[in-house]
Amino acid sequence: QVLLVESGGGLVQAGDSLRLSCTASGLTSSTHAMGWFRQAPGKEREFVATMSWSIRTTTYADSVKGRFTISRDKAKNTVYLQMNSLKPEDTAVYYCAAKYSSSYYLTPREQYEYDYWGQGTQVTVSA
């Protein structure tokens, strides 16, 4: 079993920064990738960022490139999402996801590629 727990969400103003954390417990030695998705009210869940656990390559959604940075602490089984220059359109519930099976993509963008999900953490950005 794998458990993912997110933290770090909150209410901020436009232009502010937040850092989200996601810690995994359980069978973490076989991790292939960890990523972040988000879902705003009334909208579909969308890809934000992901990182290959083996070689640390990263992929970002166009909407967050240059503003968000994904990183990890392998020893702590933790992945982070540093969010700078936040905009009201970044308001959403942010979910951490982990992939434990191999695939064509080292940094997958599709939801179905991931095997485990956290409960989500709310990020609200006021104008």
N, C-alpha and C positions, 0 to 999 in steps of 0.2 A: 504494500500500500504506500501511496505517496500523498502527503498533505502539503498544500501550498497556502501560505498565509500572507496577505498583503497588508501594508500599513503605510502611513505617511500622507494620506489624503487630507483635504481640508478646504476651507473657504479663503480665497485670496483675491486680490485685485488684479486687473489687467496689467501686465508687465512684470508681475512678481514671479517667484520661482518656488518650486516644490520638488522634493525628492521622494519617490515611492520606493518601497522595499518589498521584496517577496522572498520568504525563506521556505525552503523545501525540507521536509523530513521524510524518512523512510528509505526506500531503495533509490538512492541518488547516484550511485556509481555508474549507472548505465544511461545517464542523461545525454541526449543528443543536442537539444536546443531548449532555450527558454525565451519566452517572448511576452509582449504586452499587447492587449487589445482593449478597446473602449466601446461603450455603448451609451449614447445619449437617449433621453426619453423619446419614444416614438420612432427611433431609428434602429437600423440593423447594427449589430456588433461589427466593428471594423478593426483592421490591423493597424498597429502603431509601430512596433519595433521588435526585433528578435536578434538573438545571438547564438551562434554555434558554440557548443560547450567545449569542443575539442580544439578548435583553432581560433576561436574568438572573432570570427568574421561577423559583421553586423549588417542589417538591412533596416531601412526606415521607410515609413509612408512619406509621400511627397509633402503632405501637409505639416509634418513635424521636422523635416530635415533642416539642420542648422539651429534648431531650438532645443530638441530633445537628445539625450545621450543615454544609451543603455550600457551598463557595465556589470561586472560580477565580482564576487569574492568566493572563489571555489571552495576554500577551506571552511567557510561558513554556510555553504550551500545557498547563497543569497544572490539575487539579481536585483539591480537598481534601475530606476528610470529617473534621470535628472531632467526636469522640465523647466526651461527658462523662457522668458518673454511670453508668458502665458496669455492666451486670448480667451474671450468669452466662448468662442466656438470649441475650446478645449474642454468645456464642461461636460462631464460624463462619469459613469462608473468605470473604473479601470480594473481590468482583470489580468492576473498573471497566469501563464500557461506553460506547461512543460511537456516536451516530447521525448518519449523513451523508445521509439522505434526508428529505424533508419528509413530514408527515403531519398529520392533524387535530389531534393533541395537540402542544403546544409542549414539554410536560414529560411524556413517555410513561412509563407504569408497567409496560408489558408487555415481556417479554424479546424477543419477536420484532420489536419496533420498532427494536432496536439492531443495528448492522452489524459492529462490532468489539468484541472482549473481551480483557481482560488475563488473565494467568495466575493471579491471585489472591494474596492475602496473608492469612496465618492470624492471627486475633485470638482469644485465649483469656482468659477472665475467670474467676478463681477466687473462690469464695465466702468 
